Amino acid sequence: MQLSELYRQVIMDHYQHPRNQGLLEDAVSVDLRNPSCGDEITLQLQIEDGVVKDVRFKGSGCSISMASASMMTEAVKGLKVEDALKLGESFRLMIRGQDVDSEELGDLEALQGVSQFPARVKCATLAWQALDRAAHTDDVR
C-alpha cells in the first residue's frame, strides 16, 4: 500500500467516524463558516489551568473539513493551550506546502496533500481557525 492511499484511508476514517463530535456544556464556543464551499463548524473548548480539558465539534461539510476537525480534536485534547496553538501554526504551515516537523504533527500529516489543492486549504484549516479564536477569547484567560 502506498503512503498516499494510507493517508486517504485515515482521512476517510475520520470523516466517516468523527472523533469528539457533539457539544459540551460550560464551554467556550465558536461558530465558523467557509462561505466559498459552505463548510460549517461549531467548536467548543473546556480549558482548565491552561490545558485543553475537552474539545468537541459539530458541523457539516466536505470530507477534508470534517476529517481535519476530528483529527484536530484528538491532537489538542490534553495539551496546554499554548502548545495547541503552536501545533495549529505548524499545521497551517504544512497545509501551505512548507516543511514542518512531521513527528510533531503525527496523524495530521495525512492532510499534507491538501497543499496541492489551494481551494481546499480553507476546508482543512476551518477547525484550526475556530480553535485559535476560542483560545483567544476572554473566557479562557
N, C-alpha and C positions, 0 to 999 in steps of 0.2 A: 504494500500500500504506500502510495506517495504521500509526502507531508501535506500537500495541498488538499488531498482527499480527507486526511485525518482532520485537518482544520475545518473543512466543510462539515464533517460529522459532528465536531464539537459545537459549532455554531448552530446546526440544526437541532442538536440535543437541547441546547439552552433555549432555543426558540419554541420547540415542541413541549418541553418540560421545564418551564422557567422556575428558577430558584428564588425564594424570598418574595414571592408575589403576594400581594394583598396590602392591607392598610394597617397602620398602628394607631393606638390611642396615645395621647400625650406625646406627640412627636412634632418636630419641625416639618412642615410640608411645603413642597414646591411643585407647581404645575408648569410644564413647558410644552410647547407645540412647535413642530417644524412645519412652517407654512408651505414650504416647497413640495413636501410629499405627504403631509397630513399625520405624521407620527405624533403621538401624544404620550406624555408620561406624567404621573404624579409620583414623586419620590418623597419618602418620609424617613427621617433620621431620628434616632434616640441617642443622645450623647450624654455620657456620664463621666465626669472627671477628665474631660478632653479626649475620651475614647468613643468610637462608634460602637455603642452597645448593641443596637439593632438597626437594620435598614430594610425597607420594603418598597416595592413599587407596584403600580398599577398602570396599565397603559395599553395602547394599541398601535400597531404599525408594522413595518416590514420586519423580516427575519433578522436583519442586521441590527436594527434599533432595539428590538426586544431581547435578542441574544446578548447584546452589549450591556443592556440594563441588568439582566440576570447575572452575567459574569462579573459586572462591577459590584453588585451587592455582595457576592461571595468574596470578592477580593478585598473589600474595605471593612467588612464586619470584623470588629476586634482591633482595628488599627487606631492609633492616635489620629485625631483629625488632621494634624499637620502632615502625617505620613500618607493618609488617604489622598490629600490634595497633591502631594508630590507624585504619587502614583498616577493620579489623573493627568498631571502635566506630562509625565513620561508616556502615558497612553496617547495623549493628543499629538506629541511629537512623532510617535510611531505611526499614527494614522496619517500624518502629513508626509510620511516617507523618510523621516530622519532616523538615523541609527540610535538605538537605545539599548540598555542592558536587558536582554531577553529573559534572564533569570529573575529579574525584578518583576517582570510582567506576568510570568507564569502562563496560565491558560489564556490570558488576554492576548497573547501573541497570535492566537488563531485568527484574530481580526486584522492582522497586518496587511493582508491582501486588499483590504478596503482602500488603502492608499493609492491603488491603481485606478480607482473609480472616484474622481473628485466629487461627483454628485452624491455619493453615498457617505462621504465624510461626516456630514451633518447628522445622518442617521446614527452612525456609530458613536458620535460624541454627545448626543442629546442627554443621555442619563448622566454623563460626566459633568455637563453644564449644570444640570439640576443639583448634583452633589456640591459643586462649587458654590452655587447660590445658597443652598441650605446651610452649608458650613459657615457662610459669611453673614448669616442673619444674627441679629442681636439676641435671639432666643437661645443660641448655643454658646454664647460667650460667657 
